[in-house]
């Protein structure tokens, strides 16, 4: 992605020379003869860096620096001037300049400073990404399975990952759609860049647009807060949009525009920005049905559905149940420092005979509960609580078995979290509101 530079200098030969030389270095440039013209261009377009002369007619460099100093949407500013003194240098740096070069300067020196500025901006965006990732739940782990259906999905991933085509992943809830997206990213040429995920069912329309494309407060010269959206944070990386069918219809048009052109605008902003992002989307509903009902744009569907990967439910690939159970057994044994040697034959029979309406996610929860509650070093059938089996802890309960399992599981996680509901909701992978509703349903009070 090109670095966009605005050259602000009242001398036309200087503007022409910098445009030519920086163009040869691969930078995209625009010019302004003074600060007033520069501010107008900043209102209309986005730039990464401003090369700013100090002495100019009309609004000079120092005045422009002061105008932009408190504006977080302002590009980084490198001051270039032939009339340098220690005082003007100090004044420029105090007014918000990133660096200061005196004329005549070497082009290589200027290029080094420009690249240093851009690297700092990239690090800032990466820091935002890391903060988001810390707030999200634990990243998906290994991809586990041996069934023919699983091998087919793996082969599709291997073919799909190296290119930048959009991917649409379909499958029931709990089948591991985010895990597939994560695996595509790991196998792609973008694997050293960001992987960012957004669940489209968790936010209102306005908040989702703000989260996706960012937002600004106030007009340009009076802005006091700018938040970069996920498309900026994921620039040169991969953005995963889970439950894409829940995206509001009006926002679908803006996503389509971004997919077609790479262009977007922040909420409250009027500048057209660009980002280079690979989009992977997922749905647990039939998009053809949603299109017929007028809830999903047909043009967006075809734009997303360049590569289609359908993940079969766990009941259709029972060969994967045992290796998945072993994987989760090891994972949660390590997590709670409990040595579990394996699973008995009757436990495996129960696991393989169950239809798993909650798919892999439900299997993971069942194994985690079994690891926590089992009283020996082997998981037996008595430790597996699924519909159609009887829990040894509540043999005479009238509560349906799945609800009983969920209640016991919530209680065990709450115990593990020391009664801290915020920590427990994070461990459970649900928001606090969902946890409170379940506590109320099962009559649990803390």
N, C-alpha and C positions, 0 to 999 in steps of 0.2 A: 504494500500500500504506500503510495507516494506521500512524502512529507510536503505539506503545503505551507509556503512562506509568503508573507506580505512584505514587500520592500517599500519603506517609507522614506523618501529622500527628495528634496526639491531640485536636485541636479539630474536632468534627464540623461546625460551620459553615464552617470553612476547607476541609475536604474536599468538602463539598457545593458551595461556591462555585467551587472549582477544577474540579470535575467538570463543572459547568454551563458555565463560561466556556471551558474547554479543548475541551469537546464542540462548542461553537459554532465553534471554530477548525478542527474536523475531526480532533482527536486522540481516540484511544480510551483510556479511563482505567479504573483500578481503585484501590481505596483500602485503607489499613491504618491502625489506630489507634496502632500502636507497632512497634518494630523486630522483636519476636518474630513478630507476625502477618505483617509484611512478608517475613521470611525464609521463612515457610511458603509464602506466595504465590509467591515466587521459585523455590521448589522445584517448584511445580506448573505455572507458566506462564512465558512469555517476555515480557520488557519491554525497550524501547529505552532508557528514561530513568526514574530515580527522582527525585521531588521530595521532599526529606527535611527534616523539622523536626529541630532539635537537641535541644531540651528536651522530653522525653516520659517518662511513667512506664515502668517496666520497662527494656527496652533502649533507651537514648537514641540520638540521631543519631550522635554520635562513636563510640560502641561499635559501632554497625552499620557505620559506615564502616571501622573497623578490622577487623571481621569479613570484609568484602568486599574489602578492599584488595588482597590477593594472589590474588584469584579472577578469572582472565581471562574467566570467563563472566558476570561482573557487568555490569549495565547502567551507563551513565554516570550520575553522581549530581550533582544540582544541590541545594545546601543552601539552604533558605528558613527564616529565623528572625526573630522579633521581638526577641530578646534578643542582639543582636550586639555583640561587642567585637572589637578587633583580635586579641586572643589566640585567641578562638574561631574567627575567620576563618582565621587562620594554621593552627590545629590541624586544622580541617576540610580545608583544602587539602593539608596534609601527609598526612592520613589517606586522601586519594584523591578528594576532591570535584573535579568538573570546574569548577564555578563556584559563586558565593556571592551570594545576593540577600537583602536585608534587608526585613522587613515594615515599613510597607506598600510594596509594589512595584507598578509598572504592568504590566498584563497584556501590553501590547505589548512591554515590556522582557523579560518572561519568555518570550514567544513567540520573540523574536529569539534568546535563549540556547538554547532548545529546538531551533530550526532549525539553529543553528550546531553543536550537538552531533551532530545527525543527519547533517549534511553531512560532519563529520569521520569519522563511522562509514562513510559511503558511500565517502569517499576511501580509507579503510583497506581496505575490500573491493576497491576498484578497484586498489589497490597489489598486493593478493594476486593479482588477475587478471593484472596486468602481469608479475609474477614468474613465474606459470605460463606465460604466453605466451612469455616469453624462453626458458623451458626447452623449449618445444615447437619443432617444426621451422617453417621459414618459412611464413607464412600463404599460403593459396591465392591465385593471381593472377587474371588475366583469364579470362573464359569465352569459348572460341574454337570456332567451327564454322559451317558453311553448309548442311548437309544438311537435308532435310525433317524427319528424326527429331530433329535438334538444335533446329530451329525450334519443333517441337511441345513439346519439354521447356521451352524458353524461355517459350512462351506459358503453359504450366502454372505456371511460376514466377511470371510476372507476375500471374496470377489468384490464386495461393495466398499470395504474400508479404504483402499488406496486412492479412490477418486473422491471428488468433492460433491457428488450428486446428493440431493436431499433424499432422506430415507423416511418411510412411514412404517412404523412397527405396530402391529395389531395383536391383540391377545386379551384374554380375560384378566381381571384384577388378580395380582399376585403371581403372574407367570414370569415376571422378571424382565419387563420391557426396559426399565432404566438400566438394568445390568447389560442387556444387549447393546443399548446405546453407548454405554461406557466401554464395552468391549470393542465396538466399531471405532470409537475414538482412540483407544489404545493401539489398534492395528493400523491407524491412518497416518498420513504424513503430517497431520496436525497434532500428533500425540505429545509433542513437547510444549504445546500451547494450552490454553485454558479449556477445561470442560465445565460448562455451567448449565445447571438444570433449573427449570421453572415448572411448577405444577399449576396448570391453568385453572384448576378448580378451587384454588385457595384464596383468590383475590377478586375484588369487584372489578368492573370494567375500567374505571378510572385508575385504580391502583395498579391493575395489571399493565395498562399502557405505560404508566410511570415506571414500573419495575422493568418493563421490556425495553423502552426507548429512553428512559431518563426524564428528568424534568428540571425546569428553571423557574426561579421566582423573580418576578419583576422584569422590566425592560432591560436591554443589554447594559446600558451604563448605570443602571440602578440595581442590577441583580445582586442579591446577597447570599444566594445559595444555588448551587448547581449539583445535581446528582447524576452521575453517569448511569445509563441503563445497562442491562445485561448484554445487549448487542455490542456496546462499546467495551465492556469488561471482557467479553469473549472474542474480541477482535483477533483475527488470524487463528482462532480456535474453533470450538464446537459448542453449539447451543442446543440443549435438549428440551423440547416442549412437551411435557407429559400431559395426558388428558386434553389433547388439542381440541377435541370436540366441545369442551367447556369454554373456549375462547369466545367472547362476545362477538356478534355478527359484524358490528361496525369496526372492531379492531382487526377482524380477519382481513379486511380490505387493506389496512395499513401493513399487515404482515406480508400480504401478497406483493404490495409495492416494494417492500424491502427485499423479498426473495428475487424479484425481477431485476431490481436496479442496485441493490446494496445501499439505497438511500433511505434516510428517516429523519424525523424531527423530534426533538425532545418536547414533552408536554410543556406548554407555556413558552416555547421558543419558536423563532421564525427562521432559523438557519437550517439549511439542508446539510446534513452530515452523512458520512459514509462509513461503512464497516464491512470487513471481509470475514464472514462467519458461515460455517457449515451448519445447516439446520437438520436436526433429527427430531421427528415428531412421533408421538405414540397415542394410541386410542384403545379403549376397552369396549367401544361401541361400534356398531355398523355404520360407517360413514355414508354408505349408499342410502340407508334409511334416513339418516339425518339430512342428507341433501334433498330427498323427496319431501321431507317435512319442512324444508326451507330454513333449517337451522344451521346449515353449513354450506359455505360457498363452493359451488362446483369447480370454479376456476382455481381456487386454492387447493382443493383436493387433488386435481391433476398436477398442480405445481409441486405438491408435497410427495405425491405418489410416484416419483421417478423410479425409486427402488422400493419394493414392498417386501416386508418380512413378517410372516405370520407365525406366532409362537403357539404351539399346541398346548392345551391344558395338561396338567400333570396326569390326569386320569387316562390320557391317550398315550402316555409314554411312561408306563409303570417301571420300565427298566431303570429309569433315572431315580426312583424313589430311594433305593438303598444307598447309592453313592452320595446323594444329597443328604440323607440322614447321617451318614458317616461324617460328611463335611461339617454339618452343623453340630454334631456331637463333639468333634474336636474343637470347633470354634468356641462353643460355650463352656466346654470343660476348661479350656485355657482361661476364658474370661473370668470364671469364678474360682479358678484354682482348685478344680475338683477332677481327680483322675477317674475317668470312665473307660473301661476296657473295650466295651462294644455293646451290641444289641443281641438279645436272645432270639431264637427262631420264632417263638410265639409273638414277640414284639414286631418282628419283620412281617409276619403274616398279617397282623392287624394293619400295619402301615400300607402294605401292598393291596389289601382288600378294600381300603377306604377310597372314596371317590374324590376327596380333596377339593371341595367347592372353593376353598380359598387358595388353592394351588400351592406354589412353593412357599409363599409367605406363611400360609397356615402350617405347612410342614415344619418350617423353621420355628414357629411359635410352640408347636407341640414338642419338638425336641428340646428347645430351651427349657420349657416347663419340666420335662422329664429329667433333665440334667439337674435342675435345681431341687426337685422334690424326691428323687430316688434315694433310697437308703442303703444301696450297695454300690459296687463298682461296675455293675452291668445293668443296662436298661432292659427291663422285662415287660411283658404285656400289661402287667398291672400298673406300670408307670406311664402307659400311653393312653391319654384321655382324648378320644375322638368319639363322634356319634356312633352308638352301637356297642361301645365298650363301657365298662363300669369302673369308675375311679375308686381305688381302695380307700381314698380319704373321705368319699361322700357316697357310699354305696346306696343309701336309702334316700338320697335327695330327689325331690320331685322336679328339680330344674333340668331342662334339656341338657344333654351332655356338652354340646358346644358352648352353651352359656356358662355351664359349670366350669369348663376348662378356661374360658375367658376370665371369669371371676377369680379363679385360683391364680391364674397367670398375673392378673393386675395386682392382686394381693402380694404375690411374691416379688414383683418388681417394686412395689411400694416399700416393701420390707428392705429390699436391696438398696433403695434410694433413701432409707432412713426416714420415710414418711414425707419427704420433700416432693410435693406434687409437680413442681416445675421440672425437677430432675427426672421424675418418673415418666412424665409425658414425653420427655426427650428420649428416654430409653425405649418407650413403647412405640415411638415414631408417630405420635398423634399430637394435636394441639391441646392446650389446657382445657378448652371448652369441651372437646370430645371426652377427655378423661373425666371431667366433672359430671357429664351426663351419664357415663357408665357407672361411676361411683353411686350416683343417685339411683340408677336402675337396679343395682345390686344391693342397695341399702348399706353401703360401706361409708362409715363416717370416721374421720381422723381428727 
